[in-house]
Amino acid sequence: MTEDAPIQATTKVRAKRKDLVGEVTSRSGDKTIKVTYYYKIPHPTYGKEIKRRTVLHVHDEKNECKPGDKVEIVETRPLSKLKRWRVVRIVEAAKIVGQTNT
């Protein structure tokens, strides 16, 4: 008779999550922001680079992001009908225009 091999537990390896850097364009409710991600793609026929953008609904757990901030976001499980991203960190805070210290 042959000896049975030990049963090995199979572990599922999760795919690497996408991460992007975008600009906060608005706050659209409690713990939700809209982030615009700008990118360039070549035109299919002519090859010239075309500017494109995607607006993403992002979960902001601490409500600390303001319009104009640059944020790093990562893909996550669905949190609501539209939210599939969450904030990792604020890369660059928004510059306040028109305020002077006198």
Backbone as XML, in Angstrom:
<?xml version="1.0"?>
<chain id="A" units="angstrom">
  <residue number="1" name="MET">
    <atom name="N" x="0.825" y="-1.173" z="0.000"/>
    <atom name="CA" x="0.000" y="0.000" z="0.000"/>
    <atom name="C" x="0.876" y="1.245" z="0.000"/>
  </residue>
  <residue number="2" name="THR">
    <atom name="N" x="0.355" y="2.302" z="-0.614"/>
    <atom name="CA" x="1.113" y="3.553" z="-0.674"/>
    <atom name="C" x="0.712" y="4.441" z="0.492"/>
  </residue>
  <residue number="3" name="GLU">
    <atom name="N" x="1.658" y="5.180" z="0.925"/>
    <atom name="CA" x="1.408" y="6.100" z="2.041"/>
    <atom name="C" x="0.803" y="7.385" z="1.496"/>
  </residue>
  <residue number="4" name="ASP">
    <atom name="N" x="-0.261" y="7.854" z="2.129"/>
    <atom name="CA" x="-0.928" y="9.071" z="1.666"/>
    <atom name="C" x="-0.060" y="10.291" z="1.963"/>
  </residue>
  <residue number="5" name="ALA">
    <atom name="N" x="-0.047" y="11.211" z="1.034"/>
    <atom name="CA" x="0.696" y="12.457" z="1.224"/>
    <atom name="C" x="-0.073" y="13.347" z="2.189"/>
  </residue>
  <residue number="6" name="PRO">
    <atom name="N" x="0.634" y="14.116" z="2.994"/>
    <atom name="CA" x="-0.070" y="15.017" z="3.920"/>
    <atom name="C" x="-0.870" y="16.065" z="3.152"/>
  </residue>
  <residue number="7" name="ILE">
    <atom name="N" x="-1.991" y="16.431" z="3.699"/>
    <atom name="CA" x="-2.855" y="17.427" z="3.067"/>
    <atom name="C" x="-2.257" y="18.805" z="3.307"/>
  </residue>
  <residue number="8" name="GLN">
    <atom name="N" x="-2.045" y="19.528" z="2.226"/>
    <atom name="CA" x="-1.478" y="20.866" z="2.338"/>
    <atom name="C" x="-2.593" y="21.888" z="2.185"/>
  </residue>
  <residue number="9" name="ALA">
    <atom name="N" x="-2.558" y="22.881" z="3.054"/>
    <atom name="CA" x="-3.542" y="23.954" z="2.970"/>
    <atom name="C" x="-3.182" y="24.844" z="1.799"/>
  </residue>
  <residue number="10" name="THR">
    <atom name="N" x="-4.154" y="25.148" z="0.983"/>
    <atom name="CA" x="-3.901" y="26.043" z="-0.142"/>
    <atom name="C" x="-4.215" y="27.466" z="0.290"/>
  </residue>
  <residue number="11" name="THR">
    <atom name="N" x="-3.298" y="28.347" z="0.009"/>
    <atom name="CA" x="-3.507" y="29.753" z="0.348"/>
    <atom name="C" x="-3.740" y="30.521" z="-0.938"/>
  </residue>
  <residue number="12" name="LYS">
    <atom name="N" x="-4.753" y="31.347" z="-0.924"/>
    <atom name="CA" x="-5.045" y="32.177" z="-2.084"/>
    <atom name="C" x="-4.157" y="33.411" z="-2.028"/>
  </residue>
  <residue number="13" name="VAL">
    <atom name="N" x="-3.546" y="33.717" z="-3.123"/>
    <atom name="CA" x="-2.698" y="34.896" z="-3.208"/>
    <atom name="C" x="-3.517" y="36.011" z="-3.835"/>
  </residue>
  <residue number="14" name="ARG">
    <atom name="N" x="-3.659" y="37.101" z="-3.097"/>
    <atom name="CA" x="-4.439" y="38.234" z="-3.592"/>
    <atom name="C" x="-3.596" y="39.031" z="-4.578"/>
  </residue>
  <residue number="15" name="ALA">
    <atom name="N" x="-4.219" y="39.477" z="-5.640"/>
    <atom name="CA" x="-3.520" y="40.279" z="-6.643"/>
    <atom name="C" x="-3.125" y="41.624" z="-6.049"/>
  </residue>
  <residue number="16" name="LYS">
    <atom name="N" x="-2.053" y="42.188" z="-6.568"/>
    <atom name="CA" x="-1.601" y="43.496" z="-6.091"/>
    <atom name="C" x="-2.662" y="44.543" z="-6.406"/>
  </residue>
  <residue number="17" name="ARG">
    <atom name="N" x="-2.983" y="45.346" z="-5.426"/>
    <atom name="CA" x="-4.008" y="46.370" z="-5.607"/>
    <atom name="C" x="-3.437" y="47.551" z="-6.366"/>
  </residue>
  <residue number="18" name="LYS">
    <atom name="N" x="-4.268" y="48.164" z="-7.195"/>
    <atom name="CA" x="-3.847" y="49.336" z="-7.947"/>
    <atom name="C" x="-3.726" y="50.516" z="-6.997"/>
  </residue>
  <residue number="19" name="ASP">
    <atom name="N" x="-2.746" y="51.367" z="-7.241"/>
    <atom name="CA" x="-2.635" y="52.603" z="-6.470"/>
    <atom name="C" x="-2.345" y="53.750" z="-7.433"/>
  </residue>
  <residue number="20" name="LEU">
    <atom name="N" x="-2.968" y="54.894" z="-7.150"/>
    <atom name="CA" x="-2.878" y="56.059" z="-8.021"/>
    <atom name="C" x="-2.636" y="57.308" z="-7.193"/>
  </residue>
  <residue number="21" name="VAL">
    <atom name="N" x="-2.197" y="58.367" z="-7.853"/>
    <atom name="CA" x="-2.098" y="59.681" z="-7.224"/>
    <atom name="C" x="-2.970" y="60.627" z="-8.030"/>
  </residue>
  <residue number="22" name="GLY">
    <atom name="N" x="-3.894" y="61.287" z="-7.347"/>
    <atom name="CA" x="-4.816" y="62.193" z="-8.024"/>
    <atom name="C" x="-5.073" y="63.425" z="-7.190"/>
  </residue>
  <residue number="23" name="GLU">
    <atom name="N" x="-5.898" y="64.315" z="-7.722"/>
    <atom name="CA" x="-6.210" y="65.576" z="-7.060"/>
    <atom name="C" x="-7.657" y="65.564" z="-6.574"/>
  </residue>
  <residue number="24" name="VAL">
    <atom name="N" x="-7.848" y="65.990" z="-5.330"/>
    <atom name="CA" x="-9.195" y="66.067" z="-4.764"/>
    <atom name="C" x="-9.911" y="67.235" z="-5.427"/>
  </residue>
  <residue number="25" name="THR">
    <atom name="N" x="-11.074" y="66.953" z="-6.038"/>
    <atom name="CA" x="-11.829" y="68.011" z="-6.699"/>
    <atom name="C" x="-13.023" y="68.469" z="-5.883"/>
  </residue>
  <residue number="26" name="SER">
    <atom name="N" x="-13.587" y="67.589" z="-5.062"/>
    <atom name="CA" x="-14.701" y="68.021" z="-4.215"/>
    <atom name="C" x="-14.917" y="67.037" z="-3.079"/>
  </residue>
  <residue number="27" name="ARG">
    <atom name="N" x="-15.617" y="67.536" z="-2.064"/>
    <atom name="CA" x="-16.067" y="66.676" z="-0.967"/>
    <atom name="C" x="-17.544" y="66.441" z="-1.204"/>
  </residue>
  <residue number="28" name="SER">
    <atom name="N" x="-17.925" y="65.187" z="-1.326"/>
    <atom name="CA" x="-19.309" y="64.909" z="-1.701"/>
    <atom name="C" x="-20.018" y="64.099" z="-0.623"/>
  </residue>
  <residue number="29" name="GLY">
    <atom name="N" x="-19.967" y="64.600" z="0.596"/>
    <atom name="CA" x="-20.653" y="63.905" z="1.679"/>
    <atom name="C" x="-19.691" y="63.536" z="2.791"/>
  </residue>
  <residue number="30" name="ASP">
    <atom name="N" x="-20.211" y="62.906" z="3.817"/>
    <atom name="CA" x="-19.397" y="62.510" z="4.955"/>
    <atom name="C" x="-18.485" y="61.355" z="4.560"/>
  </residue>
  <residue number="31" name="LYS">
    <atom name="N" x="-17.190" y="61.530" z="4.755"/>
    <atom name="CA" x="-16.159" y="60.518" z="4.488"/>
    <atom name="C" x="-16.058" y="60.124" z="3.018"/>
  </residue>
  <residue number="32" name="THR">
    <atom name="N" x="-16.488" y="61.002" z="2.127"/>
    <atom name="CA" x="-16.397" y="60.727" z="0.696"/>
    <atom name="C" x="-15.827" y="61.940" z="-0.017"/>
  </residue>
  <residue number="33" name="ILE">
    <atom name="N" x="-14.878" y="61.686" z="-0.921"/>
    <atom name="CA" x="-14.318" y="62.745" z="-1.744"/>
    <atom name="C" x="-14.313" y="62.274" z="-3.195"/>
  </residue>
  <residue number="34" name="LYS">
    <atom name="N" x="-14.217" y="63.234" z="-4.103"/>
    <atom name="CA" x="-14.043" y="62.913" z="-5.510"/>
    <atom name="C" x="-12.609" y="63.255" z="-5.879"/>
  </residue>
  <residue number="35" name="VAL">
    <atom name="N" x="-11.922" y="62.295" z="-6.486"/>
    <atom name="CA" x="-10.539" y="62.476" z="-6.892"/>
    <atom name="C" x="-10.479" y="62.370" z="-8.408"/>
  </residue>
  <residue number="36" name="THR">
    <atom name="N" x="-9.830" y="63.354" z="-9.035"/>
    <atom name="CA" x="-9.647" y="63.329" z="-10.484"/>
    <atom name="C" x="-8.243" y="62.824" z="-10.770"/>
  </residue>
  <residue number="37" name="TYR">
    <atom name="N" x="-8.177" y="61.787" z="-11.601"/>
    <atom name="CA" x="-6.909" y="61.182" z="-12.001"/>
    <atom name="C" x="-6.656" y="61.549" z="-13.457"/>
  </residue>
  <residue number="38" name="TYR">
    <atom name="N" x="-5.584" y="62.318" z="-13.699"/>
    <atom name="CA" x="-5.232" y="62.739" z="-15.051"/>
    <atom name="C" x="-4.163" y="61.810" z="-15.618"/>
  </residue>
  <residue number="39" name="TYR">
    <atom name="N" x="-4.304" y="61.467" z="-16.906"/>
    <atom name="CA" x="-3.316" y="60.625" z="-17.565"/>
    <atom name="C" x="-3.305" y="60.933" z="-19.058"/>
  </residue>
  <residue number="40" name="LYS">
    <atom name="N" x="-2.287" y="60.446" z="-19.761"/>
    <atom name="CA" x="-2.170" y="60.668" z="-21.193"/>
    <atom name="C" x="-2.090" y="59.323" z="-21.908"/>
  </residue>
  <residue number="41" name="ILE">
    <atom name="N" x="-2.746" y="59.245" z="-23.070"/>
    <atom name="CA" x="-2.672" y="58.044" z="-23.902"/>
    <atom name="C" x="-2.369" y="58.471" z="-25.329"/>
  </residue>
  <residue number="42" name="PRO">
    <atom name="N" x="-1.723" y="57.618" z="-26.111"/>
    <atom name="CA" x="-1.495" y="57.984" z="-27.506"/>
    <atom name="C" x="-2.771" y="57.807" z="-28.331"/>
  </residue>
  <residue number="43" name="HIS">
    <atom name="N" x="-2.974" y="58.710" z="-29.282"/>
    <atom name="CA" x="-4.113" y="58.600" z="-30.189"/>
    <atom name="C" x="-3.946" y="57.319" z="-31.012"/>
  </residue>
  <residue number="44" name="PRO">
    <atom name="N" x="-5.024" y="56.536" z="-31.203"/>
    <atom name="CA" x="-4.881" y="55.256" z="-31.890"/>
    <atom name="C" x="-4.352" y="55.361" z="-33.328"/>
  </residue>
  <residue number="45" name="THR">
    <atom name="N" x="-4.683" y="56.425" z="-34.029"/>
    <atom name="CA" x="-4.247" y="56.563" z="-35.424"/>
    <atom name="C" x="-2.999" y="57.430" z="-35.565"/>
  </residue>
  <residue number="46" name="TYR">
    <atom name="N" x="-3.017" y="58.594" z="-34.914"/>
    <atom name="CA" x="-1.980" y="59.588" z="-35.163"/>
    <atom name="C" x="-0.826" y="59.534" z="-34.173"/>
  </residue>
  <residue number="47" name="GLY">
    <atom name="N" x="-1.010" y="58.928" z="-33.019"/>
    <atom name="CA" x="0.088" y="58.778" z="-32.067"/>
    <atom name="C" x="0.309" y="59.961" z="-31.141"/>
  </residue>
  <residue number="48" name="LYS">
    <atom name="N" x="-0.365" y="61.080" z="-31.390"/>
    <atom name="CA" x="-0.208" y="62.231" z="-30.506"/>
    <atom name="C" x="-0.808" y="61.906" z="-29.141"/>
  </residue>
  <residue number="49" name="GLU">
    <atom name="N" x="-0.158" y="62.365" z="-28.064"/>
    <atom name="CA" x="-0.679" y="62.100" z="-26.724"/>
    <atom name="C" x="-1.910" y="62.953" z="-26.450"/>
  </residue>
  <residue number="50" name="ILE">
    <atom name="N" x="-2.939" y="62.316" z="-25.926"/>
    <atom name="CA" x="-4.201" y="62.967" z="-25.604"/>
    <atom name="C" x="-4.372" y="62.969" z="-24.095"/>
  </residue>
  <residue number="51" name="LYS">
    <atom name="N" x="-4.797" y="64.110" z="-23.537"/>
    <atom name="CA" x="-5.060" y="64.189" z="-22.100"/>
    <atom name="C" x="-6.416" y="63.565" z="-21.794"/>
  </residue>
  <residue number="52" name="ARG">
    <atom name="N" x="-6.452" y="62.762" z="-20.773"/>
    <atom name="CA" x="-7.695" y="62.140" z="-20.317"/>
    <atom name="C" x="-7.800" y="62.304" z="-18.809"/>
  </residue>
  <residue number="53" name="ARG">
    <atom name="N" x="-9.008" y="62.087" z="-18.285"/>
    <atom name="CA" x="-9.196" y="62.142" z="-16.835"/>
    <atom name="C" x="-10.264" y="61.143" z="-16.433"/>
  </residue>
  <residue number="54" name="THR">
    <atom name="N" x="-10.175" y="60.700" z="-15.195"/>
    <atom name="CA" x="-11.162" y="59.811" z="-14.620"/>
    <atom name="C" x="-11.511" y="60.354" z="-13.243"/>
  </residue>
  <residue number="55" name="VAL">
    <atom name="N" x="-12.799" y="60.433" z="-12.932"/>
    <atom name="CA" x="-13.241" y="60.886" z="-11.619"/>
    <atom name="C" x="-13.600" y="59.653" z="-10.798"/>
  </residue>
  <residue number="56" name="LEU">
    <atom name="N" x="-12.974" y="59.532" z="-9.628"/>
    <atom name="CA" x="-13.177" y="58.380" z="-8.753"/>
    <atom name="C" x="-13.793" y="58.833" z="-7.440"/>
  </residue>
  <residue number="57" name="HIS">
    <atom name="N" x="-14.718" y="58.050" z="-6.916"/>
    <atom name="CA" x="-15.287" y="58.308" z="-5.596"/>
    <atom name="C" x="-14.436" y="57.546" z="-4.595"/>
  </residue>
  <residue number="58" name="VAL">
    <atom name="N" x="-13.925" y="58.260" z="-3.598"/>
    <atom name="CA" x="-12.913" y="57.711" z="-2.694"/>
    <atom name="C" x="-13.375" y="57.849" z="-1.246"/>
  </residue>
  <residue number="59" name="HIS">
    <atom name="N" x="-13.084" y="56.821" z="-0.432"/>
    <atom name="CA" x="-13.416" y="56.826" z="0.992"/>
    <atom name="C" x="-12.311" y="57.534" z="1.760"/>
  </residue>
  <residue number="60" name="ASP">
    <atom name="N" x="-12.677" y="58.566" z="2.524"/>
    <atom name="CA" x="-11.746" y="59.333" z="3.356"/>
    <atom name="C" x="-12.173" y="59.139" z="4.811"/>
  </residue>
  <residue number="61" name="GLU">
    <atom name="N" x="-11.611" y="58.160" z="5.472"/>
    <atom name="CA" x="-12.044" y="57.753" z="6.816"/>
    <atom name="C" x="-11.963" y="58.889" z="7.834"/>
  </residue>
  <residue number="62" name="LYS">
    <atom name="N" x="-10.913" y="59.715" z="7.766"/>
    <atom name="CA" x="-10.699" y="60.755" z="8.786"/>
    <atom name="C" x="-11.241" y="62.123" z="8.387"/>
  </residue>
  <residue number="63" name="ASN">
    <atom name="N" x="-11.857" y="62.235" z="7.222"/>
    <atom name="CA" x="-12.374" y="63.525" z="6.732"/>
    <atom name="C" x="-11.314" y="64.608" z="6.748"/>
  </residue>
  <residue number="64" name="GLU">
    <atom name="N" x="-10.088" y="64.291" z="6.333"/>
    <atom name="CA" x="-9.001" y="65.263" z="6.406"/>
    <atom name="C" x="-8.604" y="65.847" z="5.050"/>
  </residue>
  <residue number="65" name="CYS">
    <atom name="N" x="-9.141" y="65.345" z="3.968"/>
    <atom name="CA" x="-8.784" y="65.841" z="2.637"/>
    <atom name="C" x="-9.637" y="67.047" z="2.270"/>
  </residue>
  <residue number="66" name="LYS">
    <atom name="N" x="-8.985" y="68.005" z="1.605"/>
    <atom name="CA" x="-9.658" y="69.209" z="1.147"/>
    <atom name="C" x="-9.490" y="69.326" z="-0.358"/>
  </residue>
  <residue number="67" name="PRO">
    <atom name="N" x="-10.389" y="70.039" z="-1.036"/>
    <atom name="CA" x="-10.217" y="70.240" z="-2.478"/>
    <atom name="C" x="-8.867" y="70.887" z="-2.781"/>
  </residue>
  <residue number="68" name="GLY">
    <atom name="N" x="-8.182" y="70.341" z="-3.769"/>
    <atom name="CA" x="-6.859" y="70.840" z="-4.144"/>
    <atom name="C" x="-5.719" y="69.973" z="-3.636"/>
  </residue>
  <residue number="69" name="ASP">
    <atom name="N" x="-5.983" y="69.106" z="-2.654"/>
    <atom name="CA" x="-4.941" y="68.213" z="-2.135"/>
    <atom name="C" x="-4.586" y="67.157" z="-3.171"/>
  </residue>
  <residue number="70" name="LYS">
    <atom name="N" x="-3.309" y="66.759" z="-3.184"/>
    <atom name="CA" x="-2.904" y="65.594" z="-3.968"/>
    <atom name="C" x="-2.880" y="64.419" z="-3.012"/>
  </residue>
  <residue number="71" name="VAL">
    <atom name="N" x="-3.570" y="63.342" z="-3.377"/>
    <atom name="CA" x="-3.677" y="62.186" z="-2.489"/>
    <atom name="C" x="-3.276" y="60.903" z="-3.203"/>
  </residue>
  <residue number="72" name="GLU">
    <atom name="N" x="-2.756" y="59.965" z="-2.426"/>
    <atom name="CA" x="-2.484" y="58.625" z="-2.928"/>
    <atom name="C" x="-3.658" y="57.757" z="-2.524"/>
  </residue>
  <residue number="73" name="ILE">
    <atom name="N" x="-4.228" y="57.036" z="-3.502"/>
    <atom name="CA" x="-5.384" y="56.194" z="-3.230"/>
    <atom name="C" x="-5.078" y="54.768" z="-3.658"/>
  </residue>
  <residue number="74" name="VAL">
    <atom name="N" x="-5.802" y="53.821" z="-3.055"/>
    <atom name="CA" x="-5.600" y="52.409" z="-3.366"/>
    <atom name="C" x="-6.952" y="51.753" z="-3.577"/>
  </residue>
  <residue number="75" name="GLU">
    <atom name="N" x="-6.976" y="50.777" z="-4.464"/>
    <atom name="CA" x="-8.199" y="50.038" z="-4.762"/>
    <atom name="C" x="-8.586" y="49.190" z="-3.551"/>
  </residue>
  <residue number="76" name="THR">
    <atom name="N" x="-9.879" y="49.053" z="-3.298"/>
    <atom name="CA" x="-10.346" y="48.281" z="-2.157"/>
    <atom name="C" x="-11.677" y="47.609" z="-2.510"/>
  </residue>
  <residue number="77" name="ARG">
    <atom name="N" x="-12.228" y="46.896" z="-1.567"/>
    <atom name="CA" x="-13.513" y="46.234" z="-1.793"/>
    <atom name="C" x="-14.601" y="47.295" z="-1.960"/>
  </residue>
  <residue number="78" name="PRO">
    <atom name="N" x="-15.729" y="46.959" z="-2.560"/>
    <atom name="CA" x="-16.804" y="47.942" z="-2.710"/>
    <atom name="C" x="-17.320" y="48.415" z="-1.351"/>
  </residue>
  <residue number="79" name="LEU">
    <atom name="N" x="-17.291" y="49.725" z="-1.138"/>
    <atom name="CA" x="-17.756" y="50.307" z="0.121"/>
    <atom name="C" x="-19.164" y="50.887" z="-0.013"/>
  </residue>
  <residue number="80" name="SER">
    <atom name="N" x="-19.572" y="51.202" z="-1.227"/>
    <atom name="CA" x="-20.926" y="51.671" z="-1.503"/>
    <atom name="C" x="-21.172" y="51.473" z="-2.991"/>
  </residue>
  <residue number="81" name="LYS">
    <atom name="N" x="-22.223" y="52.072" z="-3.498"/>
    <atom name="CA" x="-22.566" y="51.895" z="-4.909"/>
    <atom name="C" x="-21.425" y="52.342" z="-5.830"/>
  </residue>
  <residue number="82" name="LEU">
    <atom name="N" x="-20.755" y="53.433" z="-5.495"/>
    <atom name="CA" x="-19.714" y="53.982" z="-6.359"/>
    <atom name="C" x="-18.304" y="53.921" z="-5.772"/>
  </residue>
  <residue number="83" name="LYS">
    <atom name="N" x="-18.163" y="53.806" z="-4.460"/>
    <atom name="CA" x="-16.831" y="53.875" z="-3.831"/>
    <atom name="C" x="-16.111" y="52.534" z="-3.900"/>
  </residue>
  <residue number="84" name="ARG">
    <atom name="N" x="-14.969" y="52.536" z="-4.603"/>
    <atom name="CA" x="-14.113" y="51.353" z="-4.689"/>
    <atom name="C" x="-12.659" y="51.694" z="-4.384"/>
  </residue>
  <residue number="85" name="TRP">
    <atom name="N" x="-12.400" y="52.885" z="-3.872"/>
    <atom name="CA" x="-11.055" y="53.357" z="-3.574"/>
    <atom name="C" x="-11.036" y="53.955" z="-2.180"/>
  </residue>
  <residue number="86" name="ARG">
    <atom name="N" x="-9.854" y="53.991" z="-1.546"/>
    <atom name="CA" x="-9.701" y="54.651" z="-0.249"/>
    <atom name="C" x="-8.394" y="55.421" z="-0.209"/>
  </residue>
  <residue number="87" name="VAL">
    <atom name="N" x="-8.338" y="56.434" z="0.639"/>
    <atom name="CA" x="-7.164" y="57.294" z="0.759"/>
    <atom name="C" x="-6.091" y="56.578" z="1.573"/>
  </residue>
  <residue number="88" name="VAL">
    <atom name="N" x="-4.862" y="56.594" z="1.057"/>
    <atom name="CA" x="-3.725" y="56.052" z="1.797"/>
    <atom name="C" x="-3.032" y="57.179" z="2.556"/>
  </residue>
  <residue number="89" name="ARG">
    <atom name="N" x="-2.730" y="58.272" z="1.842"/>
    <atom name="CA" x="-2.064" y="59.416" z="2.479"/>
    <atom name="C" x="-2.246" y="60.645" z="1.612"/>
  </residue>
  <residue number="90" name="ILE">
    <atom name="N" x="-2.030" y="61.803" z="2.222"/>
    <atom name="CA" x="-2.043" y="63.061" z="1.493"/>
    <atom name="C" x="-0.614" y="63.324" z="1.050"/>
  </residue>
  <residue number="91" name="VAL">
    <atom name="N" x="-0.389" y="63.368" z="-0.251"/>
    <atom name="CA" x="0.953" y="63.577" z="-0.793"/>
    <atom name="C" x="1.351" y="65.035" z="-0.665"/>
  </residue>
  <residue number="92" name="GLU">
    <atom name="N" x="0.424" y="65.926" z="-1.021"/>
    <atom name="CA" x="0.710" y="67.364" z="-0.991"/>
    <atom name="C" x="-0.562" y="68.104" z="-0.621"/>
  </residue>
  <residue number="93" name="ALA">
    <atom name="N" x="-0.482" y="68.941" z="0.397"/>
    <atom name="CA" x="-1.654" y="69.710" z="0.826"/>
    <atom name="C" x="-1.925" y="70.839" z="-0.166"/>
  </residue>
  <residue number="94" name="ALA">
    <atom name="N" x="-3.165" y="71.278" z="-0.219"/>
    <atom name="CA" x="-3.567" y="72.346" z="-1.131"/>
    <atom name="C" x="-2.920" y="73.652" z="-0.706"/>
  </residue>
  <residue number="95" name="LYS">
    <atom name="N" x="-2.541" y="74.413" z="-1.699"/>
    <atom name="CA" x="-1.976" y="75.738" z="-1.424"/>
    <atom name="C" x="-3.119" y="76.718" z="-1.288"/>
  </residue>
  <residue number="96" name="ILE">
    <atom name="N" x="-3.121" y="77.508" z="-0.232"/>
    <atom name="CA" x="-4.169" y="78.495" z="-0.007"/>
    <atom name="C" x="-3.781" y="79.762" z="-0.764"/>
  </residue>
  <residue number="97" name="VAL">
    <atom name="N" x="-4.626" y="80.168" z="-1.697"/>
    <atom name="CA" x="-4.360" y="81.320" z="-2.545"/>
    <atom name="C" x="-5.057" y="82.540" z="-1.984"/>
  </residue>
  <residue number="98" name="GLY">
    <atom name="N" x="-4.367" y="83.689" z="-1.973"/>
    <atom name="CA" x="-4.981" y="84.944" z="-1.562"/>
    <atom name="C" x="-4.881" y="85.229" z="-0.075"/>
  </residue>
  <residue number="99" name="GLN">
    <atom name="N" x="-4.237" y="84.372" z="0.700"/>
    <atom name="CA" x="-4.098" y="84.620" z="2.127"/>
    <atom name="C" x="-2.700" y="85.135" z="2.410"/>
  </residue>
  <residue number="100" name="THR">
    <atom name="N" x="-2.611" y="86.278" z="3.082"/>
    <atom name="CA" x="-1.305" y="86.852" z="3.417"/>
    <atom name="C" x="-1.185" y="87.013" z="4.915"/>
  </residue>
  <residue number="101" name="ASN">
    <atom name="N" x="0.010" y="86.884" z="5.409"/>
    <atom name="CA" x="0.262" y="87.063" z="6.840"/>
    <atom name="C" x="0.810" y="88.454" z="7.066"/>
  </residue>
  <residue number="102" name="THR">
    <atom name="N" x="-0.040" y="89.367" z="7.578"/>
    <atom name="CA" x="0.396" y="90.736" z="7.822"/>
    <atom name="C" x="0.221" y="91.117" z="9.254"/>
  </residue>
</chain>
